[in-house]
Amino acid sequence: MSLLRRFAPLLVSVAVVAALGAVGLLASQGANAKAEAMHRRDRATLQTTLAGLGRQYALFAFKEESDFASTAPWSLQPGDKADLARLQSYVSRSAILNYGAALVSLNKTPINFYAADPAGLPPASDAGYTPLVQGLLAGRPGLSSVMHAGAIPVVGFGVPVMVDGQPKAVLVAFFRADKTALQTYVSQLHYGRTGKPLLVDSGGGIVASGNPSLIGQRIENPEILHAVDTQRAGFLETTLNGKKVALSHAPLGIGGWTSMTEQTVSEFYGPLQSGRTLIDLTLVGVLAVAALALAVFSHTRHTAVKREKDTLRRSEERFQSLARNAFEIITLVDAEGTILYDSAAIERVLGFHPEERVGQNGFDFVHPDDQHRARDILERVLEEPGVPAQLEVREMRRDGEWRWIEIGVTNLLDDPSVGAIVANQRDITERRAFQEQLTRQAYHDALTGLPNRAMFQNRLEVALARAARRQRKIAVLFVDLDRFKIINDSLGHEVGDDLLVTIAHRLRNAVRDEDTVGRLSGDEFTVLLEEVENDFEAAMVAQRIIDDVRQPVDLGGHQVFVGASVGIAVSQGGEDRAEDLLRDADLAMYRAKERGRSRYEVFEMGMGARARLRLDLETDLRRALDNNELVLHYQPEVSLRSGRIIGAEALVRWEHPTRGLLMPDQFIALAEESGQIVPLGLYVMEKASVQAADWQKRFGIGAPTRVSVNVSGRQLPTLVGDVTRMLGRSGLDPRALVLEITESVVMEDPESAISAFEALRQMGVSLAIDDFGTGYSSLSWLKHFPISTLKLDKSFVQGLGVDPADRAIAQSVLTMAACLDVAVTAEGIETAEQAAELIALGCISGQGYYYARPEPPDEMERLIGESVLLGRVS
């Protein structure tokens, strides 16, 4: 018992020491287990951060590639130089995807490719393409595994090439895994002596590594491959390359890639295990050793945590550097839109300091008209985390200017490394302005600035729908300028363009602001009148347009006059179509031209049938010259005192194959409007000249001394040259040719007419004014024209002997002609009384049914022959 008491304290001490030692061992074991767990958790947190950085890197690459694929047209033709040049340009200037690029059709057939290295692109058999294709088939951008172009490890990104909203091809762009900013970043990370980071693709291929020699190799460890397949963050201890390693891993969330860090187990747990060993060895002095062990443990843990924090800080600093130097603005916002962060690029783009907007609501900087769309996008990305969305809005600069910004938005609130909604923004103001300019050019006339046919048709369709809903009417006016071609041909296209601009301005001023004036082509304009009550209201506008257009226009010293023929079509109900109204207005316009020009006509149902008849006739007229269907009849011109035939007027007839013999009034106006009057007039001139030359050979002095040919105003620009060539071919003496032109045509452009007439007179050709007294008041100009004959219009001849006014007019014309030394030929003489009155007034020559109707050449020859036999021909 005494022995027991003696050793009791010792036993108690031993027991206490043993108990304290056991407690210390258990405490050491528990503390060490917690430290290891915390160490692994810290490493996993760091790994998630590194994965987030890798994800941002991939997102930047996808963004760059998507932007390039959609910003310009592709021909998508094999070997197309423009496509190849675009691929090369993209590779040479890309910050990330700078090794090569390829266009691939949807059936996986290569279209065009470019590689910056002679090794070219990976062969189609490379298994690395499989995840890239899988991603594209799933409707997402694709990311390949590590592939090899020769000995070069490369990685490919794939996005669809969209044309009109439909995928037409795939753009695959590559970067060298061993020479990227990502590899440079990874190679600079070290954890102790053995710790190295890895970036692994979905198949276990190493994309980036602290040991560059491993890039492109494949990890065969099943546990690591399983971690890659599960795409979850975690930590495991396994054997790799014969060494037991501690490996943390976290998925990038893109393409099945995983960020890893491997470190030998001994080094990873070394500091913790050393602390535990010290505690175990000092259990004899449990309290002192415990305190020392606690200090060592605390110091060791603090050092490890500090090291991890320093590593994390350096990673964040690198990310901040990337963000500061990025071309685009990177903005982080919370779920309510409050700005958490702006990258440095905001100062260059919008003028704000990076910290200036932090804490404010981002919507306050968006244009009020665009805020609704911006809020809709925010709601969408909140519902679909990780799914990018895009929109274009106007954002306010610091100086108050609004700039168009393209924003790509991704919800990364659940990403621990980000914890926010990421908005990548770039300024597209210049691009928008260019697009608006292209749109304006596509829908507006370049000369006048008026809506073109496409825009006018669109507005007409909208107006018809609106009128149907409101049960109202609209009207379409088809405006065609009279005499524009003559002005354009004689004064030049620049003057013609100036005239069109002036007319466009007058048309715009003649209608209301809500109405639309368009230019279809040439000198054709259209007017859309919104909500008219009836035809009369539309007709009032048409008359106002006619009155405004006919006002003189001063163009570069030339005062010109034009008229306007207007066709009107008014909608009748909800069944109207835009193309039908335009057609009906066009038909009405042609009716206005037929009835004398410079007037308006309202569409009637019968116009359609007449238009089809007119179109058929115009088509037939184009073939008439080739088929020799046009023939000439000749009406004698006689001496009123002796009755002798002194000349002949050539008059064209059309022997239509189905409609019979057509008179000039049935097709000449059509030829004028269609432009066929020029070849038709030249044909008549040549035929008449050849015929006159033949008569002179056959009848000698008994032949008519002159042949008269009617000339259209449209022939004036080329008349001198045409007459010269025609006389050379026919052999007719120029003095035997008389060109007749109406007074109204002469007065359309007197200066040009005088120039042409002077040249013809120098050649010996005579000129006559036809239908004198029925056109413009041209007496002031008459003395300037080098004419030889005035043809008194039949409207004044028919009243001779009946209406004293007609006799006074005829007397005035004859007196004026005598003063100007100009001959007068009376037209339309039908009775002996009219002939006697003209002889009494001193008129020398005339023509009309009283002497002979227009006859075919053979009948005209009979009349000439009879005159010769009777001695009536001088």
Salt bridges, closest charged atoms under 4 A:
ASP67 OD1 - LYS63 NZ 3.56
ASP67 OD2 - ARG426 NH2 3.15
ASP178 OD2 - ARG176 NH2 3.03
GLU220 OE1 - ARG218 NH1 3.05
ASP280 OD2 - ARG276 NE 3.81
GLU308 OE2 - ARG43 NH2 3.30
ASP310 OD2 - LYS306 NZ 3.14
ASP310 OD1 - ARG313 NH2 3.82
GLU317 OE2 - ARG313 NH1 2.97
ASP342 OD2 - ARG357 NE 2.98
GLU347 OE2 - HIS353 ND1 3.39
GLU356 OE2 - ARG398 NE 2.87
ASP369 OD2 - HIS367 ND1 3.83
ASP370 OD1 - ARG373 NH2 3.05
ASP370 OD2 - ARG394 NE 2.94
ASP376 OD2 - HIS372 NE2 3.30
GLU392 OE2 - ARG431 NH2 2.88
GLU392 OE1 - ARG432 NH1 2.83
GLU395 OE1 - ARG357 NH1 3.72
ASP399 OD1 - ARG397 NE 3.45
GLU401 OE1 - ARG397 NE 3.86
GLU401 OE2 - ARG403 NH1 3.03
GLU406 OE1 - LYS63 NZ 3.88
GLU406 OE1 - ARG426 NE 2.83
GLU406 OE2 - ARG431 NH2 3.40
ASP427 OD2 - ARG403 NE 3.03
GLU430 OE2 - ARG403 NH2 3.03
ASP445 OD2 - ARG519 NH1 3.05
ASP480 OD2 - LYS593 NZ 2.90
ASP482 OD1 - LYS593 NZ 2.65
ASP482 OD1 - ARG597 NH1 3.76
ASP489 OD2 - LYS485 NZ 2.58
GLU514 OE2 - ARG512 NE 3.59
ASP515 OD2 - ARG512 NE 2.91
GLU530 OE2 - ARG466 NH2 2.96
GLU531 OE2 - ARG470 NH1 2.72
GLU531 OE1 - ARG472 NH1 3.48
GLU533 OE2 - ARG472 NH2 2.87
ASP547 OD1 - ARG550 NH1 2.87
GLU579 OE2 - ARG577 NH1 3.26
ASP580 OD2 - ARG577 NE 3.02
ASP580 OD1 - ARG583 NH1 3.52
ASP584 OD1 - ARG583 NH2 3.09
GLU594 OE1 - ARG591 NE 3.42
GLU594 OE2 - ARG614 NH1 2.39
GLU601 OE1 - ARG595 NH1 3.37
GLU601 OE2 - ARG599 NH2 2.66
GLU618 OE2 - ARG622 NH2 3.17
ASP620 OD1 - ARG623 NH2 2.76
ASP620 OD2 - HIS656 NE2 2.89
GLU637 OE2 - ARG706 NH2 2.53
GLU649 OE1 - LYS791 NZ 3.26
GLU672 OE1 - ARG714 NE 3.71
GLU673 OE1 - ARG614 NH2 1.89
GLU686 OE2 - ARG729 NH2 2.17
ASP694 OD2 - ARG698 NH1 3.73
ASP722 OD1 - ARG725 NH2 2.54
ASP733 OD2 - ARG735 NH2 2.84
GLU740 OE2 - LYS791 NZ 2.63
GLU748 OE2 - ARG483 NE 3.17
GLU751 OE1 - HIS558 ND1 3.84
GLU758 OE1 - ARG761 NH2 2.99
GLU827 OE2 - LYS791 NZ 3.83
GLU837 OE1 - ARG807 NE 2.81
GLU859 OE2 - ARG862 NH2 2.21
GLU861 OE2 - ARG698 NH1 3.04
GLU866 OE2 - ARG862 NH1 2.24
